[in-house]
Amino acid sequence: MDSAGDLTLEGLVHDLNNVFETIQDIGDSLAGDPKYAKAATRLARSMHRANRILASYFEKSQASLDLELILEHAGEFANDTLQAVKGPQLRFSRNVAPGLRLRGNPAGWERVFTNLFLNAAQAMGEEGGSVEIDAAYAEGGAIAILIADDGPGISPKVLERIFEPRFSTRARRSGLGLHIVKTIVETAGGTVAAENRPGARGAQFRISLPAAQ
């Protein structure tokens, strides 16, 4: 190792990309076997997502992003993750205003919605359930996004701390998922809040984003 520069984020990303290429080669080999074709497809999607996340660390622009596509990627990855741990699949319904776009980094927004979807799945337990997504333009061009599930809801004591780093009601969980959501949303100039669904079973998360400049 010639210098400390080899320990930079750029060097780490380079090394991880080499690891990912090896994993992808294995996935490509498995794809030719009907027995492993579905698993290989899930692996390929996960590898693409990993590459997008790594690339996002060097992406400085605030691109205009298609929310429908981001939600599709996040939903696929959430269900791939659940299938890998033999969990139930989530059922999604989306009501997104035509042409609605976000500003920011696509990998970051995928992390926001994937974490919200996986949080809903953990709350709903072995039977699984449904997640409803509503997104529309609000007054002045602001954006309002609602993620609602039909799980058991959130206890008042948990609601008080739900976005705290490393807070979790389940063993073997990092407690970072919702903290990551809050951090990314606030970095984009928005807010996120959790509550129980009024008049219905389940919990919901409200994301409010300012109008794009």
Solvent accessible surface area in square Angstrom, and as a share of the most:
residue,aa,sasa,rsa
1,M,173,0.77
2,D,145,0.75
3,S,67,0.43
4,A,81,0.63
5,G,39,0.38
6,D,70,0.36
7,L,130,0.65
8,T,65,0.38
9,L,83,0.42
10,E,119,0.53
11,G,21,0.20
12,L,95,0.47
13,V,12,0.07
14,H,112,0.50
15,D,77,0.40
16,L,59,0.29
17,N,52,0.27
18,N,74,0.38
19,V,78,0.45
20,F,36,0.15
21,E,110,0.49
22,T,79,0.46
23,I,60,0.30
24,Q,43,0.19
25,D,91,0.47
26,I,97,0.49
27,G,3,0.03
28,D,87,0.45
29,S,86,0.56
30,L,60,0.30
31,A,54,0.42
32,G,69,0.66
33,D,57,0.29
34,P,124,0.78
35,K,160,0.68
36,Y,87,0.33
37,A,36,0.28
38,K,162,0.69
39,A,42,0.33
40,A,5,0.04
41,T,70,0.41
42,R,52,0.19
43,L,50,0.25
44,A,26,0.20
45,R,82,0.30
46,S,33,0.21
47,M,11,0.05
48,H,103,0.46
49,R,26,0.10
50,A,24,0.18
51,N,62,0.32
52,R,71,0.26
53,I,36,0.18
54,L,19,0.09
55,A,62,0.48
56,S,26,0.17
57,Y,109,0.41
58,F,97,0.40
59,E,81,0.36
60,K,171,0.72
61,S,60,0.39
62,Q,106,0.47
63,A,43,0.33
64,S,47,0.30
65,L,17,0.08
66,D,59,0.30
67,L,0,0.00
68,E,67,0.30
69,L,89,0.44
70,I,7,0.04
71,L,3,0.01
72,E,74,0.33
73,H,53,0.24
74,A,0,0.00
75,G,7,0.07
76,E,62,0.28
77,F,41,0.17
78,A,0,0.00
79,N,26,0.13
80,D,9,0.05
81,T,44,0.26
82,L,16,0.08
83,Q,81,0.36
84,A,75,0.58
85,V,105,0.60
86,K,188,0.80
87,G,22,0.21
88,P,39,0.24
89,Q,78,0.35
90,L,8,0.04
91,R,141,0.51
92,F,61,0.25
93,S,61,0.39
94,R,103,0.37
95,N,101,0.52
96,V,19,0.11
97,A,25,0.20
98,P,132,0.83
99,G,65,0.63
100,L,3,0.02
101,R,110,0.40
102,L,1,0.00
103,R,108,0.39
104,G,5,0.05
105,N,30,0.15
106,P,49,0.31
107,A,2,0.02
108,G,14,0.14
109,W,5,0.02
110,E,3,0.02
111,R,70,0.25
112,V,0,0.00
113,F,0,0.00
114,T,4,0.02
115,N,32,0.17
116,L,2,0.01
117,F,1,0.00
118,L,30,0.15
119,N,39,0.20
120,A,5,0.04
121,A,6,0.05
122,Q,54,0.24
123,A,41,0.32
124,M,23,0.10
125,G,28,0.27
126,E,164,0.74
127,E,164,0.73
128,G,13,0.12
129,G,3,0.03
130,S,31,0.20
131,V,0,0.00
132,E,69,0.31
133,I,2,0.01
134,D,54,0.28
135,A,3,0.03
136,A,49,0.38
137,Y,111,0.42
138,A,49,0.38
139,E,167,0.75
140,G,71,0.68
141,G,34,0.32
142,A,27,0.21
143,I,12,0.06
144,A,47,0.36
145,I,3,0.02
146,L,40,0.20
147,I,6,0.03
148,A,4,0.03
149,D,9,0.04
150,D,52,0.27
151,G,1,0.01
152,P,84,0.53
153,G,21,0.21
154,I,24,0.12
155,S,57,0.37
156,P,102,0.64
157,K,166,0.70
158,V,32,0.18
159,L,51,0.26
160,E,141,0.63
161,R,114,0.42
162,I,16,0.08
163,F,31,0.13
164,E,68,0.30
165,P,76,0.48
166,R,174,0.63
167,F,41,0.17
168,S,43,0.28
169,T,98,0.57
170,R,110,0.40
171,A,91,0.70
172,R,244,0.89
173,R,126,0.46
174,S,67,0.43
175,G,14,0.13
176,L,50,0.25
177,G,25,0.24
178,L,16,0.08
179,H,59,0.26
180,I,43,0.22
181,V,0,0.00
182,K,65,0.28
183,T,67,0.39
184,I,33,0.17
185,V,0,0.00
186,E,85,0.38
187,T,115,0.67
188,A,39,0.30
189,G,52,0.50
190,G,6,0.06
191,T,87,0.51
192,V,16,0.09
193,A,52,0.40
194,A,20,0.15
195,E,55,0.25
196,N,64,0.33
197,R,49,0.18
198,P,108,0.68
199,G,94,0.91
200,A,54,0.42
201,R,159,0.58
202,G,4,0.04
203,A,6,0.04
204,Q,8,0.03
205,F,7,0.03
206,R,112,0.41
207,I,1,0.01
208,S,57,0.36
209,L,13,0.06
210,P,68,0.43
211,A,29,0.22
212,A,67,0.52
213,Q,203,0.90
